[in-house]
Amino acid sequence: MTQKAATKNDHSNEKSKSAAAVKERAAQTVEKSVEAAQDSMSQAADQAKQVAEQANAEISKLTEKGTDFVRQNPGAAVVGAVGVGLLLGLALRSRD
């Protein structure tokens, strides 16, 4: 093999090694990005779960308070329900 061919072959090998190194770094960067995205999604899911649990607890409290009010004041609850029904009926009736 001639000196020129050997030099050309060495340059080709260096380019291949350089390309492989760039490819490896890119793969590592992508892998780190995917892991970071998965961590973020996991944290967001945990926060959403906590918010849903808090909302569920608040709804349960309001339901319990409403039930207690109706049991203690059945007349007022009926009058209030009739009043709300009348107001909704008037608001939603068709205009002729």
C-alpha positions as CSV (number, residue, x, y, z in Angstrom):
1,M,0.0,0.0,0.0
2,T,1.3,3.4,-0.8
3,Q,1.9,6.2,1.7
4,K,-1.0,8.2,0.1
5,A,-3.4,5.3,0.4
6,A,-2.5,4.7,4.0
7,T,-3.0,8.4,4.9
8,K,-6.3,8.4,3.1
9,N,-7.3,5.2,5.0
10,D,-6.3,6.8,8.3
11,H,-8.4,9.9,7.6
12,S,-11.3,7.7,6.8
13,N,-10.9,5.8,10.1
14,E,-10.6,9.1,12.0
15,K,-13.8,10.3,10.4
16,S,-15.6,7.1,11.2
17,K,-14.5,7.3,14.8
18,S,-15.5,11.0,15.1
19,A,-18.9,10.2,13.5
20,A,-19.4,7.3,16.0
21,A,-18.5,9.6,18.9
22,V,-20.9,12.3,17.7
23,K,-23.6,9.6,17.3
24,E,-22.9,8.2,20.8
25,R,-23.1,11.7,22.4
26,A,-26.4,12.4,20.5
27,A,-27.8,9.1,21.7
28,Q,-26.8,10.0,25.3
29,T,-28.4,13.4,25.0
30,V,-31.6,11.9,23.7
31,E,-31.6,9.3,26.4
32,K,-31.2,12.0,29.1
33,S,-33.9,14.1,27.5
34,V,-36.3,11.1,27.5
35,E,-35.5,10.4,31.2
36,A,-36.1,14.1,32.1
37,A,-39.4,14.1,30.3
38,Q,-40.5,10.9,32.0
39,D,-39.6,12.4,35.4
40,S,-41.6,15.5,34.6
41,M,-44.6,13.5,33.6
42,S,-44.3,11.4,36.7
43,Q,-44.2,14.5,38.9
44,A,-47.2,16.0,37.0
45,A,-49.2,12.8,37.4
46,D,-48.4,12.8,41.2
47,Q,-49.5,16.4,41.5
48,A,-52.7,15.8,39.6
49,K,-53.4,12.8,41.8
50,Q,-53.0,14.9,44.9
51,V,-55.2,17.7,43.6
52,A,-57.9,15.1,42.7
53,E,-57.7,13.7,46.1
54,Q,-58.1,17.1,47.7
55,A,-61.0,18.0,45.5
56,N,-62.7,14.7,46.3
57,A,-62.2,15.4,50.0
58,E,-63.7,18.9,49.7
59,I,-66.7,17.5,47.7
60,S,-67.3,14.9,50.4
61,K,-67.3,17.6,53.1
62,L,-69.7,19.8,51.1
63,T,-72.0,16.8,50.5
64,E,-72.0,15.9,54.2
65,K,-72.7,19.5,55.2
66,G,-75.6,19.7,52.6
67,T,-77.0,16.4,53.9
68,D,-76.8,17.6,57.5
69,F,-78.5,20.9,56.6
70,V,-81.4,19.1,54.8
71,R,-81.9,16.8,57.8
72,Q,-81.9,19.7,60.3
73,N,-84.0,22.0,58.1
74,P,-86.2,20.0,55.8
75,G,-88.8,22.8,55.3
76,A,-86.1,25.4,54.3
77,A,-84.5,22.8,52.0
78,V,-87.8,22.2,50.2
79,V,-88.6,25.9,49.9
80,G,-85.1,26.6,48.6
81,A,-85.4,23.8,46.0
82,V,-88.7,25.1,44.8
83,G,-87.3,28.6,44.6
84,V,-84.3,27.5,42.5
85,G,-86.6,25.5,40.3
86,L,-88.9,28.5,39.6
87,L,-85.9,30.7,38.9
88,L,-84.5,28.2,36.5
89,G,-87.9,27.6,34.8
90,L,-88.3,31.4,34.3
91,A,-84.7,31.8,33.0
92,L,-85.0,28.8,30.6
93,R,-88.5,29.2,29.3
94,S,-88.9,29.9,25.6
95,R,-89.6,33.5,24.6
96,D,-92.6,33.7,22.3
